[in-house]
Amino acid sequence: MKIGLFDHIDRNHLPLATQFDERLRFIAEADDAGFYCYHVAEHHASPLNSIPVPGIFLGAVARATRRMHMGPMVYLLPLYSPLRMIEEISILDHLSGGRLEVGVGRGVSPFELKHHKIEHEDSRDIFIDAFDCISAGLVTDKLNYSGKHYEYKDVPIALRPLQTPYPAFWYGSSNATGSTWAGERGLHFVTNGSTARGKGNILAFKEALTKRGGPAQPKAEFKGGTAIGITRQIVVADTDEAALRIAEPAWAHYHANLTYLWRMNTKDELVVRQAVPSSATYPDSLRDGTIIAGSPATVLAKLTQQIAELDINYLLAYMMFGTMPLADALRSLSLFRTEVMPTLASI
């Protein structure tokens, strides 16, 4: 079992520079603790994400860490020029010393895509075309590519990644359609949502991966060669009561950020609930397992149960979010590192 760190860096009350500095300190501690990879989201026009250009922040992460892999979860490919994406991937792979992991996706929010003049119903086709183009461009000195949305002829590719042939691709999905596509392409995979929802997505991915015959870029550190994981918000404190007190206001602020664009664009609460892979209330999130808060013993027991039920080999711990103070996040990380991680790592 490998353990990664997921992040939105959702906006809070601190000055933005302070928030960035605190997050980099937290990430450096996670690197020292032995986390496998730092995955950061990309969102636009929303307080859910304060780094809508993740590559810039990852450049700072590359120099603030020594061992931990890093990458977007995910780059929204319909919003990028494939040529620019090839260059950014190459730069970050060299800046990190070959520690880049490239998460890709089409974008879950129709509002964010619309702001960039991309129609949501067109985004999957654009994404697949961009993915194929970028994959071709990362292994050549001169790009020739012809697709529905992108076409290049004899374009010099001046930069190549450090990793050969290129960093591994990952896909994050909250639905069966995307999960199946990821399995068909042999990508590394993470999902989210309740245990029941996550189980369905993981099953769809595994079935498609098995039919394909295995991963496109095997990773020996993961059983079967493919990372298969789920994201969980995790808060650890000395007692259950303390952890629940820390988690509740942080979750409430995060959830308001998560649903911000949906609530701005619709008054239908049912639409919001169906669109966002998160329960509507803090108690519901505790019950469905998307947030796990408690003492080290409580957190370990709940995570062990979920890992067995979901049959995963990768856990993305989302440990600093909303209004959570840095001191509480660092204490949570310290307890997780010493009293939870060693047992999980042996699974």
TARA-V527867 format. One record per backbone hydrogen bond with DSSP energy under -1.0 kcal/mol. NH is the residue of the N-H (numbers start at 0). CO is the residue of the C=O. E is the energy in kcal/mol with one decimal. If there is no record, write none. Layout:
NH|CO|E ; NH|CO|E
This chain:
1|312|-2.1 ; 3|314|-3.0 ; 4|36|-3.2 ; 5|316|-1.8 ; 6|38|-1.4 ; 10|46|-3.0 ; 18|14|-2.5 ; 19|15|-2.5 ; 20|16|-2.3 ; 21|17|-2.8 ; 22|18|-2.2 ; 23|19|-2.4 ; 24|20|-1.9 ; 25|21|-2.3 ; 26|22|-2.7 ; 27|23|-2.1 ; 28|24|-1.8 ; 29|25|-2.1 ; 30|26|-2.3 ; 31|27|-2.0 ; 32|28|-1.8 ; 34|29|-2.1 ; 35|2|-3.4 ; 37|68|-2.2 ; 38|4|-3.3 ; 39|70|-1.9 ; 40|6|-2.4 ; 48|45|-1.4 ; 49|8|-1.6 ; 55|52|-1.3 ; 57|53|-2.7 ; 58|54|-1.5 ; 59|55|-1.1 ; 60|56|-2.3 ; 61|57|-2.5 ; 63|59|-1.1 ; 68|35|-2.6 ; 69|98|-2.4 ; 70|37|-2.0 ; 72|39|-3.2 ; 74|102|-2.9 ; 76|74|-1.3 ; 76|104|-1.8 ; 78|75|-2.1 ; 79|76|-1.9 ; 84|80|-2.3 ; 85|81|-2.5 ; 86|82|-1.8 ; 87|83|-2.4 ; 88|84|-2.7 ; 89|85|-1.9 ; 90|86|-2.4 ; 91|87|-2.7 ; 92|88|-2.1 ; 93|89|-1.7 ; 94|90|-2.8 ; 95|91|-2.0 ; 96|93|-1.2 ; 97|92|-3.4 ; 100|69|-2.6 ; 101|167|-2.7 ; 102|71|-1.2 ; 103|169|-2.4 ; 104|74|-1.8 ; 112|108|-1.8 ; 113|109|-2.1 ; 114|110|-1.9 ; 116|113|-2.0 ; 117|112|-2.5 ; 121|118|-1.3 ; 125|121|-2.0 ; 126|122|-2.8 ; 127|123|-2.6 ; 128|124|-2.1 ; 129|125|-2.6 ; 130|126|-2.9 ; 131|127|-2.4 ; 132|128|-2.1 ; 133|129|-2.9 ; 134|130|-2.5 ; 135|131|-1.8 ; 136|132|-2.3 ; 137|133|-1.7 ; 138|135|-1.1 ; 142|154|-3.1 ; 144|151|-2.5 ; 146|149|-2.5 ; 151|144|-3.0 ; 154|142|-2.1 ; 156|140|-2.8 ; 169|101|-2.6 ; 170|187|-2.4 ; 172|189|-2.2 ; 178|174|-1.9 ; 179|175|-2.4 ; 180|176|-2.0 ; 181|177|-2.4 ; 182|178|-1.9 ; 183|179|-2.5 ; 184|180|-1.8 ; 186|181|-2.3 ; 187|168|-2.0 ; 188|226|-2.8 ; 189|170|-2.0 ; 190|228|-1.6 ; 194|287|-1.3 ; 197|193|-3.3 ; 198|194|-2.4 ; 199|195|-1.7 ; 200|196|-1.9 ; 201|197|-2.6 ; 202|198|-2.3 ; 203|199|-2.1 ; 204|200|-2.3 ; 205|201|-2.8 ; 206|202|-2.4 ; 207|203|-1.8 ; 208|204|-2.6 ; 209|205|-2.6 ; 210|206|-2.0 ; 211|207|-1.9 ; 212|208|-2.1 ; 213|208|-1.3 ; 215|185|-2.2 ; 218|224|-2.4 ; 221|218|-1.7 ; 224|221|-2.7 ; 228|188|-2.4 ; 229|313|-1.2 ; 230|190|-1.8 ; 231|315|-2.7 ; 232|289|-2.4 ; 233|317|-1.9 ; 234|291|-2.3 ; 236|293|-1.6 ; 242|238|-2.0 ; 243|239|-2.4 ; 244|240|-2.0 ; 245|241|-2.0 ; 246|242|-2.5 ; 247|243|-2.0 ; 249|245|-1.0 ; 250|246|-3.0 ; 251|247|-2.3 ; 252|248|-2.0 ; 253|249|-2.3 ; 254|250|-3.2 ; 255|251|-1.8 ; 256|252|-1.9 ; 257|253|-2.7 ; 258|254|-2.0 ; 262|258|-2.7 ; 263|259|-1.8 ; 264|260|-1.4 ; 265|261|-1.4 ; 271|267|-1.7 ; 272|268|-2.5 ; 273|269|-2.2 ; 274|270|-1.9 ; 275|271|-1.8 ; 277|275|-2.5 ; 284|280|-2.1 ; 285|281|-2.1 ; 286|282|-2.1 ; 287|283|-2.7 ; 289|284|-1.1 ; 290|284|-1.4 ; 291|232|-3.1 ; 293|234|-2.0 ; 298|294|-2.8 ; 299|295|-2.5 ; 300|296|-2.1 ; 301|297|-2.2 ; 302|298|-2.6 ; 303|299|-2.5 ; 304|300|-1.8 ; 305|301|-2.1 ; 306|302|-2.8 ; 307|303|-1.9 ; 308|304|-2.2 ; 309|305|-2.9 ; 310|306|-1.6 ; 311|306|-1.0 ; 312|227|-2.0 ; 313|227|-1.3 ; 314|1|-2.1 ; 315|229|-2.6 ; 316|3|-2.8 ; 317|231|-3.0 ; 323|320|-1.9 ; 328|324|-2.2 ; 329|325|-2.8 ; 330|326|-2.0 ; 331|327|-2.5 ; 332|328|-2.4 ; 333|329|-2.4 ; 334|330|-2.4 ; 335|331|-2.4 ; 336|332|-2.6 ; 337|333|-2.0 ; 338|334|-2.6 ; 339|335|-1.5 ; 340|335|-3.2 ; 343|339|-2.0 ; 344|340|-3.0 ; 346|343|-1.5
